[in-house]
Amino acid sequence: MANAIEHAIVLGATSVIEPADLPARFTGERILPSSENLSYREGINAARKELVIKALRKTEGNRAAAARLLGLETKYFLR
């Protein structure tokens, strides 16, 4: 729990912790699509897509900042 709060403080967009700043396990938000036929590759791709979308929302569409937020090189992120 302490790590989740620390994460929300560091990566949060405002000085107030919002539910969107917390990991999905605390908010009940599903990261992966619900499907019994989901393959490993589809699951990984869905998780990657969700992370990228969240990073872009948090950085208001700034791709370089989103890449930094995720710890990726900008060139790799753009691919």
Sequence and secondary structure as in RCSB ss.txt:
>XXXX:A:sequence
MANAIEHAIVLGATSVIEPADLPARFTGERILPSSENLSYREGINAARKELVIKALRKTEGNRAAAARLLGLETK
YFLR
>XXXX:A:secstr
 HHHHHHHHHH SSSS  GGGS HHHHT   S   TT  HHHHHHHHHHHHHHHHHHHTTT HHHHHHHHT  HH
HHH 
